[in-house]
């Protein structure tokens, strides 16, 4: 509090000599406050009312050129936090609170990154596939599952929204499917489709399908009637109305559905690859678990997590490009 | 005018090669823009009492009719019936000799909220009507250039609609409505959400547009001043059920004098007398004006 009172005194002195803003005790003020003499002198004895003005001019100073941009600060803080986290991990591992088999240090995990992205002791990657190959197979399965979900889910969603009896029949079925844990029906898929890629893609498709259908159906149902009227009064026929208003109107919500579906499918990848999952990042993790290769498991988890973040970022970028009018 | 000779192929335009030239005087067939409502009965659900009960109204081409009345008296409903967004349970809505069966580019609507398409630019919104009618790119461009210039948005043509202020959005909405060269323009409290200064400016602009296009305008408003200033005819409606209480041909205050003498018009005895008359009518219907 005392420092605030000092600042107010300084401002009063600035008030008396506005022609020389840099003179006297004002030079000791924060950079943001020096340039601006107070236009309205605070009333006597009302010092407390003046303190927000002080902090306000300080905030304006933050936007000035030459200062560190906010996002740089944010990234710096985030990187430091990660560094601290890795430091703690390293310290615990080094102290061997738990045996290295259970908790390998960050350096062990990092070393595995090089081991399984290349040849090591004549062994090719992990289980004869490089890490990037495992990742590639998983991603292509994910892509296929999500692509089928979009290609089938959007038309089905439109149909459910438009044809009410279809909604009565298939609405509860979609909800039923949506609430099933993917592993519950994976066994059935294996029985039906074997242990190749088909059941895995099917599983990812079934996980991604409901969110796309539900988002599309909701979006079609909630197209504002006034917007439809606006295009009809321009002379649009039924087909033109769908093309020029329904489709662009539903796009933001459909994109949200796709983003959600991709996220759900992604979290299902490891489950989909528990049976005969190699090559595949999920298969790699479950295989490494069988051999207590904890460092590979941890590396796999980190790679899966980062990959998920990257995919979500890509979808958000696509969203910004495809539906810049979102929210308007 | 030159546009007509250049593109005399009449690509799907409803009223011949003169279509899409709202500012070209005398191009429209003389009879276009006649609205006739006969014994309209309309309600929103079967159980509810009718919103409109036994309403009849005839509007001649080129009239500027302002509908005033308390909230819920069916002004907007009436507009929707003429637009073809809704259909009456009883009676007939006839425009230019044919029954209204669906919305059409000949009956443009300017909504209370601009209701623009956010995925299209300002120009895209204006050009959508001509595009739907199969007008070619170059001609669409000429239409949008001319209309955006008319409403003062020539510098905002490539902007996103949500980058515009409320007044500019409503201007764009007017330009979009004019792009199909409508014989009838239906306006549902188009300036209701705008500030007073923008509203007055747009009132004068719509008068200019009306003078140049000779369109029939049906203008729904809450404001008695606005109705008297704009209209050549003020129709006062009462509620429960919606019906016509007063049908007042008033000549036109704004149209003949222009915006610069707005104040003297509003202070004139004739204006104030009419205003009292309209207000009394609304007051006697048992509901105060909004």
Boltz contact constraints between the chains, C-beta under 6 A:
constraints:
  - contact:
      token1: [A, 226]
      token2: [B, 115]
      max_distance: 6.0
  - contact:
      token1: [A, 229]
      token2: [B, 85]
      max_distance: 6.0
  - contact:
      token1: [A, 230]
      token2: [B, 115]
      max_distance: 6.0
  - contact:
      token1: [A, 232]
      token2: [B, 103]
      max_distance: 6.0
  - contact:
      token1: [A, 233]
      token2: [B, 83]
      max_distance: 6.0
  - contact:
      token1: [A, 233]
      token2: [B, 103]
      max_distance: 6.0
  - contact:
      token1: [A, 233]
      token2: [B, 109]
      max_distance: 6.0
  - contact:
      token1: [A, 234]
      token2: [B, 105]
      max_distance: 6.0
  - contact:
      token1: [A, 234]
      token2: [B, 128]
      max_distance: 6.0
  - contact:
      token1: [A, 234]
      token2: [B, 129]
      max_distance: 6.0
  - contact:
      token1: [A, 234]
      token2: [B, 132]
      max_distance: 6.0
  - contact:
      token1: [A, 234]
      token2: [B, 180]
      max_distance: 6.0
  - contact:
      token1: [A, 235]
      token2: [B, 104]
      max_distance: 6.0
  - contact:
      token1: [A, 235]
      token2: [B, 105]
      max_distance: 6.0
  - contact:
      token1: [A, 235]
      token2: [B, 132]
      max_distance: 6.0
  - contact:
      token1: [A, 235]
      token2: [B, 133]
      max_distance: 6.0
  - contact:
      token1: [A, 236]
      token2: [B, 132]
      max_distance: 6.0
  - contact:
      token1: [A, 240]
      token2: [B, 132]
      max_distance: 6.0
  - contact:
      token1: [A, 248]
      token2: [B, 119]
      max_distance: 6.0
  - contact:
      token1: [A, 325]
      token2: [B, 118]
      max_distance: 6.0
  - contact:
      token1: [A, 325]
      token2: [B, 119]
      max_distance: 6.0
  - contact:
      token1: [A, 328]
      token2: [B, 118]
      max_distance: 6.0
  - contact:
      token1: [A, 328]
      token2: [B, 162]
      max_distance: 6.0
